[in-house]
Amino acid sequence: MTIFNTLNTAASALTAQRLRMDVVSSNIANAETARGKLVDGEWQPYQRKMVEVKEKNSFSSMLSRAGNGMAGSGVEVTRISEDESPFKLVYDPAHPDADDQGYVRMPNVDPLKEMTDLISSTRSYEANVTVFNASKSMLLKALEIGK
């Protein structure tokens, strides 16, 4: 374990949470986008995206964990997946994308869920900034001891 391990762990979490906030922002921006992508000549609504995060597993982190029982290698984004829940059907016969019954398929984005995810990722980001600053402060105090 190095003296910068805490900084590296907090930095990886900051990166992951920032990406999570970016994806949530994209979901909110496209919550009313009925034409998200063209598939086989037919427009599909925007599909909600989700960030999947897992703990980094490197050999050195496993060895460190086995030696002193402490984890702390950080996190990494494994992938950004699409939510497979069904699209919302909205009755709007005047819409250009309406089907024969007058229903339009709209994105499966729930603004309330997105705002909850945004608040969660913002709070996690803030917590990791606090960890980063506290670690930096401790390292600076350690350097002052040597004067």
VEXDREN-2710 file (C-alpha; in Angstrom, 1 decimal):
% VEXDREN-2710
k/r/px/py/pz
1/MET/0.0/0.0/0.0
2/THR/1.5/3.3/-1.0
3/ILE/0.8/6.7/0.5
4/PHE/-1.1/7.7/-2.6
5/ASN/-3.5/4.7/-2.5
6/THR/-6.3/6.7/-0.9
7/LEU/-5.9/9.4/-3.5
8/ASN/-6.0/6.9/-6.4
9/THR/-9.1/5.2/-4.9
10/ALA/-10.9/8.5/-4.5
11/ALA/-9.9/9.7/-8.0
12/SER/-11.2/6.5/-9.6
13/ALA/-14.5/7.0/-7.7
14/LEU/-14.7/10.7/-8.8
15/THR/-14.2/9.6/-12.5
16/ALA/-17.0/6.9/-12.2
17/GLN/-19.4/9.3/-10.5
18/ARG/-18.8/12.0/-13.1
19/LEU/-19.5/9.6/-15.9
20/ARG/-22.7/8.5/-14.0
21/MET/-23.8/12.1/-13.8
22/ASP/-23.1/12.6/-17.6
23/VAL/-25.3/9.5/-18.4
24/VAL/-28.1/10.7/-16.2
25/SER/-27.9/14.1/-17.8
26/SER/-28.2/12.5/-21.2
27/ASN/-31.2/10.4/-20.1
28/ILE/-33.0/13.6/-18.8
29/ALA/-32.2/15.5/-22.0
30/ASN/-33.7/12.7/-24.1
31/ALA/-36.7/11.9/-22.0
32/GLU/-39.0/13.1/-24.8
33/THR/-37.0/11.9/-27.8
34/ALA/-39.3/9.6/-29.8
35/ARG/-36.6/9.3/-32.5
36/GLY/-33.5/8.0/-30.8
37/LYS/-32.0/5.7/-33.4
38/LEU/-32.8/4.3/-36.8
39/VAL/-33.2/0.5/-36.7
40/ASP/-34.1/-1.3/-40.0
41/GLY/-35.6/1.8/-41.5
42/GLU/-37.8/2.5/-38.4
43/TRP/-37.2/5.0/-35.7
44/GLN/-36.9/3.7/-32.2
45/PRO/-37.3/5.9/-29.1
46/TYR/-34.3/6.8/-27.0
47/GLN/-33.5/4.0/-24.6
48/ARG/-32.4/4.8/-21.0
49/LYS/-28.7/4.2/-20.3
50/MET/-27.2/2.9/-17.0
51/VAL/-23.6/2.9/-15.8
52/GLU/-22.3/-0.3/-14.3
53/VAL/-19.4/0.1/-11.8
54/LYS/-17.4/-2.6/-10.1
55/GLU/-14.3/-2.8/-7.8
56/LYS/-11.0/-2.8/-9.6
57/ASN/-9.3/-6.2/-9.3
58/SER/-5.6/-6.1/-9.9
59/PHE/-3.0/-8.5/-8.7
60/SER/-1.5/-5.9/-6.4
61/SER/-4.8/-5.0/-4.8
62/MET/-5.6/-8.7/-4.2
63/LEU/-2.2/-9.2/-2.7
64/SER/-2.5/-6.1/-0.5
65/ARG/-6.0/-7.2/0.7
66/ALA/-4.7/-10.7/1.5
67/GLY/-1.7/-9.2/3.4
68/ASN/-3.5/-6.7/5.6
69/GLY/-7.2/-7.3/5.1
70/MET/-7.7/-3.8/3.6
71/ALA/-9.3/-3.2/0.3
72/GLY/-8.9/0.0/-1.6
73/SER/-8.0/-0.3/-5.2
74/GLY/-10.8/1.9/-6.4
75/VAL/-13.6/1.3/-8.9
76/GLU/-14.0/1.2/-12.6
77/VAL/-16.8/1.5/-15.1
78/THR/-17.4/-1.9/-16.7
79/ARG/-20.0/-0.8/-19.3
80/ILE/-22.8/1.5/-20.1
81/SER/-25.9/-0.6/-20.7
82/GLU/-29.4/0.1/-22.1
83/ASP/-32.4/-0.4/-19.9
84/GLU/-34.6/-3.1/-21.4
85/SER/-37.8/-2.0/-19.8
86/PRO/-40.7/-1.4/-22.2
87/PHE/-41.3/2.0/-23.8
88/LYS/-44.1/4.2/-22.6
89/LEU/-47.1/4.4/-24.9
90/VAL/-48.6/7.9/-25.2
91/TYR/-51.9/8.6/-27.1
92/ASP/-51.2/11.3/-29.6
93/PRO/-52.8/10.6/-33.0
94/ALA/-51.4/13.9/-34.4
95/HIS/-47.8/12.9/-33.8
96/PRO/-45.9/11.9/-36.9
97/ASP/-44.6/8.7/-35.2
98/ALA/-48.1/7.5/-34.1
99/ASP/-49.1/4.0/-35.0
100/ASP/-52.5/2.9/-36.4
101/GLN/-54.2/3.2/-33.0
102/GLY/-52.7/6.7/-32.4
103/TYR/-50.1/5.6/-29.8
104/VAL/-46.6/6.9/-29.8
105/ARG/-43.7/4.9/-28.2
106/MET/-41.8/7.3/-25.9
107/PRO/-38.5/6.6/-24.1
108/ASN/-38.4/4.5/-21.0
109/VAL/-36.9/7.4/-19.0
110/ASP/-38.5/8.2/-15.7
111/PRO/-37.4/11.8/-14.7
112/LEU/-38.0/11.1/-11.0
113/LYS/-35.7/8.0/-11.1
114/GLU/-33.1/10.0/-13.0
115/MET/-33.2/12.9/-10.5
116/THR/-32.7/10.3/-7.7
117/ASP/-29.7/8.8/-9.5
118/LEU/-28.4/12.3/-10.1
119/ILE/-28.6/13.2/-6.4
120/SER/-27.0/9.9/-5.4
121/SER/-24.1/10.3/-7.8
122/THR/-23.6/14.0/-6.7
123/ARG/-23.5/13.0/-3.1
124/SER/-21.0/10.2/-3.8
125/TYR/-18.9/12.7/-5.8
126/GLU/-18.9/15.2/-2.9
127/ALA/-18.0/12.5/-0.4
128/ASN/-15.0/11.4/-2.6
129/VAL/-13.9/15.0/-2.9
130/THR/-13.9/15.2/0.9
131/VAL/-11.8/12.0/1.1
132/PHE/-9.4/13.3/-1.5
133/ASN/-8.9/16.7/0.3
134/ALA/-8.6/15.0/3.7
135/SER/-5.9/12.7/2.4
136/LYS/-4.1/15.5/0.7
137/SER/-4.2/17.5/3.9
138/MET/-2.8/14.5/5.9
139/LEU/0.1/14.1/3.4
140/LEU/0.9/17.8/3.6
141/LYS/1.0/17.6/7.4
142/ALA/3.3/14.6/7.2
143/LEU/5.7/16.6/5.0
144/GLU/5.6/19.4/7.5
145/ILE/6.7/17.1/10.3
146/GLY/10.0/16.4/8.4
147/LYS/11.0/20.1/8.4
END
